[in-house]
Amino acid sequence: MTTGQPNEPIPSLYPEPVPATGSGRRSRDARAWLFVAFAVFSVAWGGNEATPMLVFYRGESVFSDVFVDSLLVSYAVGIVAGLLICGPLSDRYGRKPVVLPAPLIALLGSILIASGETTEWLIFVGRILAGVGVGIAMSAGGSWIKELSTPDFDPKAGPASGAQRAAMSNTAGFGLGAGVAGILAQWGPAPGQLPYIVHIVISLIAVVGLLTVPETRQSAHLKVKGSFWADLFTPSAHHPRFLTIVTPIAPWVFGAAGVSYAIMPRLVQDQVSSPIAFSALLTVVCLGFGFGIQQFGPKINSEHNARGPLVGMVLVIIGMVIATFSAHHIAVWNTIVVAVVLGLGYGVCMVSGLTEVQRIAGPDDLGGLTAIFYTLTYIGFFFPMILTKLSSTFTYPSMLGFGVVMAVLAVIVVAVFSRRNIPGERRAAAPAQDAAA
């Protein structure tokens, strides 16, 4: 039965970004995501430049191996804190006030590390700050990029542009940061300081760019209900799609990358004359191929199934199988092959995971769910440490072979739930059901 009144649109539960007005302003807003992407790139640069620098510190023999390994832990602790606190914080108070300090925090971390080349506590604290900056950039910064990659700001952006741009910003920063740091530490002057000085300059440029970017969460603090502490639990993390598709692949994002540029170079270090540069090379190869394949993220992913996560995990399995056999007869050439294949797996898993997250989350918990996804990815960050710890008991081929088994189990779970609990299809079905009623 109808009342004769025209159908009125159902009001949105989430505050919408305020569109730009005027052609000049709209043109600037269409490019605004680039400034946030550069800030994410700069912070990621500072976070991963330590990968070859850890080799440098071991070669200097100033710190114990235990302390050098602890720098990975301090970095991970900083990342998790930045992710889980600042992601929800940006949902409530807006992206800009949360993201703007990130390059400055990372910059301060580089200052402490550069000035404390032989001082443990300075480097330790610096690595924590680098991690905090990365956590903020990945969660709140990635959410900001997503919201700036919508038609309200960028008419040319597609549904998957936000995930693609955020993933590529992180990957480019991680790869180039490690590559440049490795070259400077191997052959440049002042190897303990120069890599960090380069990052400091990049960070200052990023801060200036962020000042020009519009806020996408207008009056967010007036719209989000409940306490901030409740936000930390992020209700959408219980979504069945997140639990069955995103969660199984997330640890393999950095798990794949870590095996390629942390485990493999350690196995072949006796065969190379410049271990710092070679470590940087494998990092660049891995993340370079990851960056390249992320450009095809929208074509690899599908709105109707989990094709993207499945492709990513199949690449991970292939890479882990190659790594397992390579560990029997380790050589320079096969470590590069492993870096290529696992880099492709890393790239697809990251962009596919972000795409799924951005479909599941609403604007009021986009930052929080992005933070949880990245926190799960950093479980893989501990894979190299675990393998190194267990290497006195198990061989690398057996441990990498166990990794293959776990990756296969993840693929089975994703395949079973590939076409289930798809948020877009559920929302699309609702209007049709209402019209039929």
PyMOL commands that set and color helices and strands:
alter all, ss='L'
color gray80, all
select helices_A, chain A and resi 23-30+32-48+50-60+65-93+96-99+101-115+120-148+161-187+194-210+220-223+228-231+235-238+240-249+251-267+269-271+275-294+297-300+307-328+332-360+366-377+380-390+396-416+423-436
alter helices_A, ss='H'
color red, helices_A
deselect
rebuild
show_as cartoon
